[in-house]
Amino acid sequence: MEKSRTNKVFTPTSPAILTFVERDSVNEQLVDAMMTPGMQMIVYGPTGGGKTTLILNKLNQLIENFVITKCMKSSSFENIILDAFDQLNPYYTDEKITKTRKKVSGSLGASYLSLKAIIQAEFETEKQYKLKRFIPPQLTVQRLASFFGDLNCCWILEDFHKVDAKEKIKISQSMKVFMDSSVDYPDVKIIAIGAVGTARQVIEYDAEMENRVTEIYVPLMLDSQIEEIINKGENLLNIKVLQPIKNEITKYASGSASICHRICLNMCFSRRLYETSNNIIKFNSSDLTKSITRYIKANSDTLKKSYDKATTIHKKSKFKNPKLILRAIIDSENDEISRGEIYTIISKEHENYPHGNLSHYLSELISPNRGEILLYDDITKKYSFSNPFIKAFCLMKFKIDELKELDNMTKRIDDITDLLSSKSTNKFEFEIYQILYENMKNMIHK
C-alpha cells in the first residue's frame, strides 16, 4: 500500500489536494471562465467554503502556470504589482517553466531581468533611509500582463476583499489591461478571490467590463461533500470512521471543509497516526471527543475574538442589537431560523424593537465586518450560526454573563452545565458545552 502523510491528507490550513472534492454546482462555470480568452474572474463566498482549494485544483487541471498573491489589509497596489513581478523571477532566471520546460521569449526575458535590476538598485538606494520599494516607470501593468502572457500564466489575488477600496480601484483597472492583452495572450487572466457575500464586495469594476468578468459564487460544501473528504481520507490512511461519527463531524463542520479537516487531523494525531497505517484503525466516539477537546482548546481564544467582534457596539444604542439577535437564534432551539422568527422572539422582550435594526445587524452579522458569525441561505431564506463551536461559545457566554449579574451566587457554578443540557440535541453536542465551559470558567470571576 502506498503511504500518505496524514498532514497531507487532512489539510485544515492549506488547500486540499489528495482529498479534493469536485463541486458540480460551480465546476462548469469555472471551466468555462478559465477556458475563455480574456475572461477575468471574481470568486467569492463564505469563509471555509473551499474557494482557494477549488481554484487551485482546477488551475492544475487546465492552466499551464499560475502565481498567487496573498493580499492583506495593508496591501497597496504597488505591493501587489511588485509581488507578482517577484514571483515571475524563477521562470525568467531559469529560462524555462517547470511544468512544460518551455523557453521564454528572449526579448521579454531580457526586459524582465533589466527591470529586476532597476527595482533592486532603487531598493538598495532607498533602504538606507527607509525600507520601501518603488515601481519603476518601465514596469507598467501592460508590461506585467505581457510577462504573464508570455508564460501562459494566470494571476490569483487571494483574500482580495481585505484590500483597501482605493487600491481595489487600481486593480480593477488592471483587469481591463489584462482583458485587452488576451488578443496576444489568450490564457492571461486575473482571478480575484474574496470571502464575502457578493462579488462587488471583492472588487468594483466598470460597467463596460461586465461581459468580460465572470462572478462565481462558491457556497459552503454539502453534507455529502464533507463526508466525501472523510471517505477519501479513510482510503488514503487505511482507517475506518464509523458512520455515526461521520454524521457528527459533518454536523460540526457546517459546510466548512477546513473544520472537517481539522477534526479529522486531530483524531488521527490523538491516535499517533502520522502516515498510512499498515493495519486498519477504527475511530469511535471517544476519538471524536478527544478531537473536539483539542479543537476547542486550540481555538478558545479565536472563538472569543469572533464573539467580541460580532457583539461589540461601536455607537451608543438603546439595544444590544448583535447579542439580541444571536440570543434569539439560540433560544429558538432550531439550527436555522427566518428573519420573522428572530423578530418574534426579540419582540417578546422588547415590544417596540425597530425592524430596521434587525435588518441592519443581520446584514452585518453575515459579513466580514462582524466575522461572518452567521450564515444566510438564499434558498431557505434562513439564518444559522457559521459553525456549532461559535454557537456553543455564544450560549456559554450568555449563561456566564447571567451568572455574573446575579447577586446571590449560592448556586454552584458548576451546575451551569445542567442549565445548558436542554440546548444540546445529543451527547456529543453536550460534551462540547462541557469542554467549552472548562475553558471559560475564569470569565465568571473576571
C-alpha positions in Angstrom: 0.0 0.0 0.0 1.3 3.4 -0.9 2.0 5.6 2.1 0.5 9.1 2.6 1.4 11.5 5.3 -1.6 12.3 7.5 -1.0 16.1 7.3 -1.1 15.9 3.5 -4.4 14.0 3.6 -6.2 16.3 6.1 -5.1 19.9 5.5 -7.0 22.4 7.6 -4.6 25.3 6.9 -3.8 24.7 3.2 -5.6 23.8 0.0 -6.6 20.1 -0.2 -5.0 18.1 -3.0 -5.3 14.4 -2.0 -8.8 14.8 -0.6 -10.1 17.3 -3.2 -13.8 17.0 -3.8 -15.3 18.2 -7.1 -18.0 20.8 -6.8 -20.5 20.1 -9.6 -22.6 23.2 -8.8 -19.8 25.5 -9.9 -17.5 23.3 -11.9 -18.9 24.1 -15.3 -18.9 27.8 -14.7 -15.3 27.7 -13.5 -14.1 25.7 -16.5 -15.9 27.9 -19.0 -14.4 31.0 -17.5 -10.8 29.6 -17.3 -11.0 28.4 -21.0 -12.5 31.7 -22.3 -9.7 34.1 -23.6 -9.7 37.4 -21.8 -12.3 36.4 -19.2 -11.4 37.7 -15.8 -12.8 36.0 -12.7 -14.2 37.0 -9.3 -14.7 34.1 -7.0 -16.5 34.7 -3.7 -18.3 33.0 -0.9 -18.2 32.3 2.8 -15.0 31.6 4.7 -14.1 27.9 4.8 -16.2 27.1 1.7 -13.1 25.8 -0.2 -12.7 28.6 -2.8 -8.9 28.5 -3.0 -8.8 24.7 -2.9 -11.3 24.6 -5.8 -9.5 27.2 -7.9 -6.0 25.7 -7.4 -7.2 22.2 -8.3 -8.9 23.5 -11.4 -5.9 25.5 -12.4 -3.7 22.5 -12.1 -6.0 20.6 -14.4 -6.5 23.4 -17.0 -3.9 26.2 -16.9 -0.2 25.9 -17.6 1.1 28.1 -14.7 -0.1 30.5 -12.1 1.1 32.9 -9.5 -0.6 33.6 -6.1 -0.5 36.9 -4.4 -1.8 36.8 -0.8 -3.5 40.1 -0.1 -3.7 41.8 3.3 -5.5 44.9 4.6 -2.2 46.8 4.3 -1.5 45.7 0.7 -1.1 48.6 -1.7 -1.4 48.5 -5.5 2.4 48.8 -5.7 2.9 46.0 -3.2 0.6 43.7 -5.2 2.2 44.5 -8.6 5.8 44.0 -7.2 4.8 40.7 -5.5 3.5 39.4 -8.8 6.7 40.6 -10.6 8.9 38.9 -8.0 7.1 35.6 -8.3 7.8 35.5 -12.0 11.5 35.6 -11.2 12.1 31.8 -11.2 10.6 31.5 -14.7 12.8 34.1 -16.3 16.0 33.5 -14.4 15.9 29.7 -15.2 14.6 30.5 -18.7 12.2 27.6 -18.5 8.9 26.6 -17.0 8.8 23.7 -14.6 5.7 22.0 -16.0 6.4 22.4 -19.7 10.1 23.3 -19.9 9.0 26.0 -22.3 11.6 28.6 -23.3 10.6 32.1 -22.5 10.7 34.8 -25.2 14.2 36.2 -25.5 13.2 39.9 -25.7 10.7 39.7 -22.8 13.2 37.7 -20.7 15.8 40.4 -21.2 13.3 43.0 -20.4 12.2 41.3 -17.2 15.8 40.9 -16.0 16.5 44.6 -16.8 13.5 45.7 -14.8 14.5 43.5 -11.9 17.9 45.1 -11.8 16.3 48.6 -11.8 14.0 47.7 -9.0 16.8 46.2 -7.0 19.0 49.2 -7.5 16.3 51.6 -6.4 15.6 49.5 -3.4 19.3 49.4 -2.4 19.5 53.2 -2.7 16.3 53.7 -0.7 16.9 51.2 2.1 19.5 53.3 3.9 16.7 55.8 4.5 13.6 53.7 4.7 12.6 50.2 3.6 10.3 50.9 0.6 10.2 49.6 -2.9 9.0 51.6 -5.9 7.6 50.6 -9.2 9.9 52.0 -11.9 8.1 53.7 -14.8 9.1 50.9 -17.1 7.1 48.4 -15.1 3.6 49.2 -16.4 0.5 47.0 -15.9 0.7 46.4 -19.7 4.3 45.1 -19.4 3.3 42.9 -16.4 0.5 41.5 -18.4 3.0 40.7 -21.2 5.2 38.9 -18.8 2.3 36.8 -17.6 1.1 36.2 -21.1 4.5 35.1 -22.4 4.5 32.4 -19.7 0.8 31.4 -20.3 0.4 32.3 -16.6 -2.6 33.2 -14.5 -2.6 35.6 -11.6 -4.5 34.8 -8.4 -5.3 37.5 -5.9 -6.2 35.6 -2.7 -8.2 37.4 0.1 -8.6 40.4 -2.2 -11.6 41.6 -0.2 -9.2 42.7 2.5 -7.6 45.3 0.3 -8.5 49.0 0.9 -11.2 50.3 -1.5 -8.8 52.9 -3.2 -6.3 50.2 -4.0 -9.1 47.9 -5.4 -10.0 50.5 -7.9 -6.5 50.5 -9.3 -6.5 46.7 -9.6 -9.9 46.7 -11.3 -8.4 49.0 -13.9 -5.5 46.5 -14.3 -8.1 43.8 -15.0 -9.1 45.8 -18.1 -5.5 45.8 -19.3 -5.3 42.0 -18.8 -8.5 41.7 -20.8 -7.1 43.6 -23.7 -3.9 41.6 -23.6 -5.8 38.5 -24.4 -5.6 39.4 -28.1 -1.9 38.4 -27.9 -2.0 36.2 -24.9 -5.3 34.1 -24.7 -4.5 32.5 -21.4 -3.6 35.6 -19.3 -6.2 36.4 -16.7 -6.7 37.7 -13.1 -8.7 35.7 -10.6 -9.7 37.7 -7.5 -10.8 35.6 -4.5 -12.8 37.0 -1.6 -14.5 35.6 1.5 -17.6 37.8 1.1 -21.3 37.7 0.3 -21.2 39.5 -3.1 -18.8 39.8 -6.0 -18.9 43.6 -5.7 -17.5 43.3 -2.1 -14.5 41.7 -3.7 -13.9 44.2 -6.4 -15.7 47.1 -8.1 -15.3 47.3 -11.9 -16.6 49.5 -14.7 -19.9 48.7 -16.5 -18.0 48.2 -19.8 -16.2 45.2 -18.2 -19.4 43.3 -17.2 -19.4 41.0 -20.2 -15.7 40.2 -19.6 -15.8 39.4 -15.9 -17.4 36.2 -14.5 -18.7 36.3 -11.0 -18.6 32.8 -9.4 -20.2 32.1 -6.1 -18.8 29.2 -4.1 -21.2 28.1 -1.4 -20.3 26.1 1.7 -20.0 22.4 1.0 -22.9 20.0 1.1 -23.0 17.3 3.8 -22.3 14.7 1.2 -19.2 16.5 0.0 -17.9 16.9 3.6 -18.4 13.1 4.0 -16.6 12.5 0.8 -13.5 14.2 2.3 -13.7 11.7 5.2 -14.1 8.8 2.8 -11.1 9.8 0.8 -9.1 10.1 4.0 -10.2 6.6 5.0 -8.9 5.1 1.8 -5.6 7.0 1.9 -4.7 6.3 5.5 -6.3 2.9 5.9 -8.7 4.0 8.6 -12.4 3.4 9.3 -14.6 6.2 10.8 -17.9 4.8 12.0 -21.0 6.3 10.2 -22.4 7.9 13.4 -19.0 9.7 13.8 -19.1 10.8 10.2 -22.5 12.2 10.8 -21.3 14.2 13.8 -18.2 15.5 12.0 -20.4 16.6 9.1 -22.7 18.4 11.5 -19.9 20.2 13.3 -18.3 21.2 10.1 -21.4 23.0 9.0 -20.2 23.0 5.4 -16.7 24.2 6.2 -14.0 21.9 4.7 -11.4 23.4 7.0 -13.2 22.4 10.2 -13.8 18.9 8.8 -10.1 18.6 8.0 -9.1 19.9 11.5 -11.4 17.5 13.4 -10.1 14.5 11.3 -6.5 15.5 11.7 -6.9 15.8 15.5 -8.5 12.4 15.6 -5.5 10.9 13.7 -2.9 12.7 15.8 -4.6 11.6 19.1 -4.0 8.0 17.9 -0.4 8.8 16.9 -1.3 8.2 13.2 1.1 10.3 11.1 1.0 8.2 7.9 -0.9 5.5 6.3 -1.4 2.6 8.8 -0.3 -0.9 8.0 -3.4 -2.2 9.8 -6.8 -0.7 9.6 -7.6 1.7 12.5 -11.2 2.2 13.6 -12.2 5.6 15.1 -15.1 5.8 17.6 -16.9 8.4 19.8 -14.0 8.6 22.2 -11.7 9.7 19.4 -14.2 12.3 18.3 -14.5 13.7 21.9 -10.7 14.0 22.1 -10.6 15.7 18.8 -13.3 18.2 19.8 -11.4 18.9 23.0 -8.2 19.6 21.2 -10.1 21.8 18.7 -11.7 23.9 21.4 -8.6 24.3 23.5 -6.6 25.4 20.4 -9.4 27.8 19.3 -10.8 29.1 22.5 -9.1 32.5 22.1 -10.2 32.6 18.4 -13.8 31.9 19.4 -13.7 34.6 22.0 -12.3 37.1 19.4 -15.0 36.1 17.0 -17.7 36.6 19.6 -16.2 40.0 20.6 -16.0 41.1 17.0 -19.6 40.1 16.4 -21.1 41.7 19.5 -19.1 44.9 20.1 -21.2 48.0 19.9 -19.4 50.9 18.2 -22.0 53.6 18.9 -24.3 54.2 21.9 -27.6 52.4 21.4 -30.7 51.6 23.3 -30.4 47.9 22.3 -27.5 45.5 22.3 -28.5 44.5 18.8 -26.0 41.8 17.9 -26.5 40.0 21.3 -30.2 40.2 21.0 -30.1 38.6 17.5 -27.7 35.8 18.5 -29.6 35.1 21.6 -32.9 34.9 19.7 -31.4 32.3 17.3 -30.1 30.2 20.3 -33.5 30.5 22.1 -35.3 29.2 19.0 -33.6 25.9 19.5 -33.5 25.4 15.7 -30.5 25.1 13.5 -32.0 27.6 11.0 -34.4 30.5 11.6 -36.1 33.1 9.5 -35.9 36.8 9.9 -39.6 36.9 11.0 -39.0 34.2 13.7 -36.0 36.2 15.0 -38.1 39.3 15.2 -40.9 37.5 17.0 -38.5 36.2 19.7 -36.9 39.6 20.3 -40.2 41.5 20.4 -41.4 39.3 23.3 -38.9 41.1 25.5 -38.6 44.3 23.5 -42.1 45.2 22.2 -41.1 48.1 20.1 -37.9 46.7 18.7 -37.2 48.5 15.3 -37.4 46.4 12.2 -34.6 48.5 10.7 -32.2 47.5 13.5 -32.8 43.8 12.8 -32.3 44.2 9.0 -29.1 46.2 9.5 -27.5 43.9 12.1 -28.4 40.7 10.3 -26.6 42.1 7.2 -23.6 42.9 9.4 -23.5 39.5 11.2 -23.2 37.6 7.9 -20.4 40.0 6.7 -16.7 40.0 7.5 -17.3 43.2 9.4 -18.6 41.1 12.3 -16.6 37.9 11.5 -19.3 36.2 9.5 -20.6 34.7 12.7 -23.9 33.9 10.9 -24.7 32.4 7.5 -27.7 33.2 5.3 -29.2 30.6 3.0 -30.6 32.2 -0.2 -32.8 29.2 -0.9 -34.4 28.7 2.5 -34.2 32.4 3.4 -33.0 31.4 6.9 -30.1 32.3 9.2 -27.8 30.0 11.2 -24.5 30.1 13.1 -21.4 29.6 10.9 -20.4 26.6 12.9 -21.6 24.8 16.1 -18.5 25.8 18.0 -19.2 29.5 17.9 -22.8 28.8 18.6 -21.8 26.8 21.7 -19.4 29.6 22.8 -22.2 32.2 22.5 -24.5 30.1 24.6 -21.9 29.6 27.2 -21.0 33.3 27.3 -24.7 34.3 27.6 -25.1 31.9 30.5 -21.9 33.1 32.2 -23.0 36.7 31.8 -26.3 35.9 33.5 -24.5 34.3 36.5 -22.1 37.3 36.8 -25.2 39.6 37.1 -26.7 37.5 40.0 -26.2 38.9 43.5 -26.8 35.5 45.1 -24.0 33.1 43.9 -25.0 30.3 46.3 -25.9 28.1 43.4 -22.8 26.1 42.5 -21.1 27.5 39.3 -20.5 24.0 38.1 -24.3 23.5 37.8 -24.2 25.7 34.8 -23.9 22.5 32.7 -27.3 21.4 33.9 -28.7 24.7 32.5 -27.1 24.0 29.2 -28.1 20.4 28.8 -31.6 21.4 27.5 -29.9 23.1 24.5 -27.9 20.0 23.3 -29.5 17.6 20.9 -27.1 14.7 21.6 -24.3 13.6 23.9 -21.6 14.8 21.5 -23.0 18.3 21.5 -23.4 18.4 25.2 -19.7 17.4 25.5 -18.8 20.4 23.5 -20.6 22.6 26.1 -18.8 20.9 28.9 -15.4 21.2 27.3 -16.1 24.9 26.4 -17.2 25.6 30.0 -14.0 24.2 31.4 -12.1 26.6 29.2 -14.3 29.6 30.1 -14.6 29.2 33.9 -12.2 32.1 34.5 -14.6 34.5 32.8 -17.0 34.2 35.7 -14.6 35.7 38.1 -13.3 38.5 36.0 
